[in-house]
Amino acid sequence: MPTNNPVTKNSDSISPFLSTSLSRLGHRWSKRWIVIISILSLAVGGGAIWYASSQRADSATTVNHRSAEKPGGSSNSLPPATPVVVAPVRNGNLEIYLFAIGTVTPLNVVVVRPRVDGQIISIAFKEGQLVKKGDLLAQIDPRPFKMQLTLATGQLAGDQALLDNARADLKRYLALLALDSISDQLVDTQKSKVRQYKAAVQASQGGVNNAKMQLANAQVIAPITGRVGLRRISPGNIVHTSDADGLVVITQLQPVGVVFAIPEDDLPQVIKRLRTGDHIPVDAYDRAQKVKLGTGRLIAADNQIDTTTGTIKLKAEFPNENGTLFANQFVNVRMPVEMRRNATLVPTAAIQHGSAGTFVYVVKDDHTVDVIPVKTGPTQDEVTVIDSGVTTGAMVVINGADRLRAGVKVEIVTHNSRANSGV
């Protein structure tokens, strides 16, 4: 049976109210903590941003302060001078050369062929050997030609005997004719026999000479001085005068020729020097144009211009004493055609080209540059002739011109190598 305890009843009635109150109180405190944490986060973030901004401002102030301490650090200072390399305009002589590609052409090339038919019994040369005119190259079997000479000599002796006998009879006939013992007809007949035998003797003498020549031709002799190539026949082979290949080829290399072509526009200068008898030297270089192979002289020009290329062929002769030039070898040719004396010379690197024409940058006394139009002449290697525009002694820019314009201040620096300046 339930008891009506007032304390218990009150406790039961208070408990729901207390739990509800505590729940509301906890909810309010949680909201407050969220608000507090948010405010603290915003404060910390704002402080970090302020600190970073103050650091940048301090850095900028320090940089500006340092810039203000340096000369030209302010925004109103002039730009720094442009570094350039300069070279002086000078006066001197400049020799103008023509460059071309040439081919070594022997002055004489001979295909040695036998002049008689026969069997080769010996070869007297080595391949690649330098032979002289008259040297023995090969020996053809001489025995058949000796037999022919013997027969021709015998025939000559018989004809000579007949001639001597006819002359003796004529002498006797003339003596009898003086005594009027024989007729004139017999004397005339005898004179005819003498002439007949005399002709026979001459024919026999020709046969002897021919046999001697055939015997001599059994020895194959070098017709010119030169270098022999690879032999085309061996001992034991039968050779004929109609053979196309021949025994060997002899090429004359001392002296030797070089044929090269130049543009037709340069021909008047060359012809003018040739007609005056001027000695025009010609240098031959290897393919890389570094090694000089020899020096010769110009000897002739062709008689017509090649219309397909607009060039004309020239021929030079080289002593080739050291044997560095070979037949059909390609060489680079250099030939002087003009001498410019007391010319105004500048390094080719100083020449600039623009819409207004050709010009150079000249450095003035106040270390500013001025644009000077120039008229250029021929160029040789790294030097150009100036016909007008600048005078001797002016300093022209040879390096760093791509950053220049009129009035720009420059700083002259030392070039690493004077050779690159072309002076």
Summary of the structure (lengths in Angstrom):
residues: 423
radius of gyration: 55.2
end to end distance: 134.7
largest distance: 224.8
contacts: 1172
relative contact order: 0.16
helix: 37%
strand: 33%
